[in-house]
């Protein structure tokens, strides 16, 4: 599924990528950075205490925004993170270079880290700091076979409208199995079919207020 990609600017001033063939964007058009903080940091990462050590799986590494923001958060909180980002269709570097996240996050001191996030080899673990390691996996989501490994999953796949196969019981069973007990999955999605698929594989699921432009989102927990 190699499709034409265009750089766009979302409502909060941060950039994203739009796929005109699917009428789908990598982030909310209401604000890429706002969405990332609301869904994945506020509703996910912030549940973990400072000075703890956690493992994160991101489903849909994409632009690296969630990874970069998570990195910035760990530096402030002494939170040690082992981050795994899964992506089947990586961006080209000329696309990455058009993203304005460093500027919009006022993170000029960490500009080299954002570049490194995209430049490190695939399928090799790299330490970005003493708090944060990153492994990027080039694979399809149904190929994930980790068991009881992750404390937190950022589920940031394309929406069910364009890729319904990514929002099925089959995929959420893989997610459930890869989480540690009491592990958490957060996603921007709130469709009833998605919630039912999560419940069917054993998750407990709660609806939370969504990011700007979206009424609700989901958070699931493995018990």
C-alpha positions as CSV (number, residue, x, y, z in Angstrom):
1,X,0.0,0.0,0.0
2,X,2.5,2.6,-1.2
3,X,0.4,5.7,-1.7
4,X,1.0,9.3,-2.6
5,X,1.7,11.4,0.6
6,X,1.4,15.1,1.1
7,X,2.6,17.3,3.9
8,X,-0.2,19.3,5.5
9,X,-0.5,21.8,8.4
10,X,-3.1,20.9,11.1
11,X,-5.2,23.4,13.1
12,X,-2.7,23.8,15.9
13,X,0.1,24.7,13.5
14,X,1.8,21.3,13.5
15,X,2.4,19.3,10.4
16,X,1.0,15.9,9.4
17,X,0.8,13.7,6.3
18,X,-2.3,13.3,4.2
19,X,-3.1,10.4,1.9
20,X,-5.4,11.8,-0.8
21,X,-6.1,8.4,-2.3
22,X,-7.7,7.4,1.0
23,X,-8.8,10.8,2.3
24,X,-6.9,9.9,5.5
25,X,-4.2,11.8,7.5
26,X,-1.6,10.5,9.9
27,X,-3.0,12.7,12.7
28,X,-6.1,14.7,13.5
29,X,-6.5,17.7,11.2
30,X,-7.7,19.6,14.4
31,X,-4.1,19.4,15.6
32,X,-1.4,16.7,15.4
33,X,0.5,17.7,18.5
34,X,-2.7,18.3,20.5
35,X,-3.9,14.9,19.6
36,X,-0.7,13.2,20.5
37,X,-0.5,14.8,23.9
38,X,-4.2,14.2,24.7
39,X,-4.5,10.5,23.6
40,X,-1.0,9.1,24.2
41,X,0.6,11.2,26.9
42,X,-2.3,12.4,29.1
43,X,-4.3,9.2,28.8
44,X,-1.4,6.8,28.6
45,X,2.1,7.7,29.6
46,X,1.0,10.0,32.5
47,X,-0.5,6.9,34.3
48,X,3.1,5.8,35.1
49,X,5.0,7.2,38.0
50,X,8.2,9.2,37.6
51,X,11.4,7.2,38.1
52,X,9.7,4.0,36.8
53,X,10.8,1.8,33.9
54,X,8.3,0.9,31.2
55,X,8.2,-0.6,27.7
56,X,6.0,1.0,25.1
57,X,4.8,-0.4,21.8
58,X,3.6,2.0,19.1
59,X,1.3,0.7,16.4
60,X,1.9,3.0,13.5
61,X,5.3,4.8,14.0
62,X,4.6,7.1,11.1
63,X,6.1,10.6,11.5
64,X,7.8,9.7,14.8
65,X,5.7,12.4,16.6
66,X,4.5,10.2,19.4
67,X,8.0,8.8,19.9
68,X,9.6,12.3,20.0
69,X,7.0,13.7,22.5
70,X,7.4,10.6,24.7
71,X,11.2,11.2,24.6
72,X,10.8,14.8,25.7
73,X,8.5,13.7,28.5
74,X,11.0,11.1,29.8
75,X,13.7,13.6,30.1
76,X,11.6,15.7,32.4
77,X,10.4,12.9,34.6
78,X,13.3,10.5,34.9
79,X,11.1,7.9,33.3
80,X,13.0,5.1,31.7
81,X,11.4,3.9,28.5
82,X,12.1,1.1,26.1
83,X,10.2,2.2,23.0
84,X,9.3,-0.2,20.1
85,X,7.8,1.5,17.0
86,X,6.2,-0.7,14.3
87,X,5.7,0.6,10.8
88,X,5.3,-1.2,7.5
89,X,5.7,1.9,5.2
90,X,8.4,4.2,6.6
91,X,8.6,7.8,5.5
92,X,11.3,9.0,3.2
93,X,13.8,11.4,4.7
94,X,12.7,14.2,2.4
95,X,9.3,13.9,4.0
96,X,10.6,13.8,7.5
97,X,12.6,17.0,6.8
98,X,9.4,18.9,6.1
99,X,7.8,18.1,9.5
100,X,7.8,21.1,11.9
101,X,7.6,19.3,15.2
102,X,10.9,20.5,16.6
103,X,9.8,24.1,16.0
104,X,6.3,23.7,17.2
105,X,7.4,21.9,20.4
106,X,10.0,24.5,21.1
107,X,12.5,21.6,21.2
108,X,15.4,23.1,19.3
109,X,17.9,21.6,21.8
110,X,16.6,18.2,20.9
111,X,16.5,18.7,17.1
112,X,19.3,16.1,16.7
113,X,17.3,13.6,18.6
114,X,14.3,14.0,16.2
115,X,16.7,13.4,13.3
116,X,18.3,10.4,15.0
117,X,14.8,8.9,15.6
118,X,14.4,8.7,11.8
119,X,18.0,8.0,10.9
120,X,18.8,5.0,13.1
121,X,18.7,1.6,11.4
122,X,15.5,-0.5,11.4
123,X,15.3,-3.5,13.7
124,X,18.3,-2.4,15.8
125,X,18.0,-1.1,19.4
126,X,19.5,2.4,19.9
127,X,19.9,4.5,23.1
128,X,18.7,8.0,22.5
129,X,19.6,9.0,26.1
130,X,20.2,7.3,29.4
131,X,16.4,7.3,29.8
132,X,15.2,6.3,26.4
133,X,15.9,3.4,24.0
134,X,14.3,3.0,20.6
135,X,13.8,0.0,18.3
136,X,12.0,0.6,15.0
137,X,10.5,-2.5,13.5
138,X,9.6,-2.6,9.8
139,X,6.8,-5.1,9.9
140,X,3.0,-5.6,9.6
141,X,0.9,-5.4,12.7
142,X,-0.3,-9.0,12.4
143,X,3.3,-10.2,12.5
144,X,3.9,-9.0,16.0
145,X,4.5,-12.0,18.3
146,X,5.6,-10.4,21.6
147,X,4.2,-12.0,24.7
148,X,3.7,-10.2,28.1
149,X,6.3,-7.6,27.2
150,X,4.7,-4.1,27.1
151,X,3.3,-1.9,29.8
152,X,1.7,0.5,27.3
153,X,0.5,0.4,23.7
154,X,0.0,3.5,21.6
155,X,-2.5,2.2,19.0
156,X,-2.2,4.8,16.2
157,X,-3.1,2.9,13.1
158,X,-5.1,4.4,10.2
159,X,-8.8,4.6,10.9
160,X,-11.2,1.7,10.6
161,X,-12.9,3.5,7.7
162,X,-9.8,2.9,5.5
163,X,-8.2,-0.1,7.1
164,X,-10.9,-2.1,9.0
165,X,-8.6,-5.1,9.2
166,X,-6.4,-3.3,11.7
167,X,-9.3,-2.9,14.2
168,X,-10.5,-6.5,14.5
169,X,-10.5,-9.1,17.3
170,X,-7.5,-10.8,15.5
171,X,-5.3,-7.6,15.9
172,X,-6.5,-6.8,19.4
173,X,-5.8,-10.4,20.5
174,X,-2.2,-9.8,19.4
175,X,-2.2,-6.5,21.4
176,X,-3.7,-8.2,24.5
177,X,-1.1,-11.0,24.4
178,X,1.8,-8.6,24.0
179,X,0.8,-6.5,27.1
180,X,1.9,-7.3,30.6
181,X,-0.8,-7.9,33.1
182,X,-2.5,-4.6,34.0
183,X,-1.0,-3.2,30.8
184,X,-2.8,-0.4,29.0
185,X,-3.7,0.4,25.4
186,X,-4.8,3.8,24.3
187,X,-6.2,4.9,21.0
188,X,-7.9,7.9,19.4
189,X,-10.7,5.6,18.1
190,X,-14.1,5.3,19.8
191,X,-16.2,3.3,17.4
192,X,-18.6,0.7,18.9
193,X,-17.2,-2.0,16.7
194,X,-13.6,-1.3,18.0
195,X,-14.8,-1.3,21.6
196,X,-16.6,-4.6,21.1
197,X,-13.5,-6.2,19.5
198,X,-11.4,-5.1,22.5
199,X,-13.9,-6.5,25.0
200,X,-14.1,-9.8,23.0
201,X,-10.4,-10.6,23.5
202,X,-10.5,-9.8,27.2
203,X,-9.8,-6.1,27.7
204,X,-11.7,-4.0,30.0
205,X,-12.5,-0.8,28.1
206,X,-13.4,2.8,29.2
207,X,-14.5,5.7,27.1
208,X,-12.6,9.0,27.8
209,X,-13.1,12.5,26.4
210,X,-11.4,12.8,23.1
211,X,-8.9,15.3,21.8
212,X,-10.0,18.5,20.1
213,X,-12.5,17.7,17.3
214,X,-13.3,14.3,18.7
215,X,-15.9,13.5,21.4
216,X,-14.5,10.3,22.7
217,X,-11.5,8.0,22.7
218,X,-10.8,4.5,24.2
219,X,-8.5,3.2,26.8
220,X,-8.2,-0.6,27.4
221,X,-6.6,-2.5,30.2
222,X,-5.4,-6.1,30.4
223,X,-6.6,-7.8,33.7
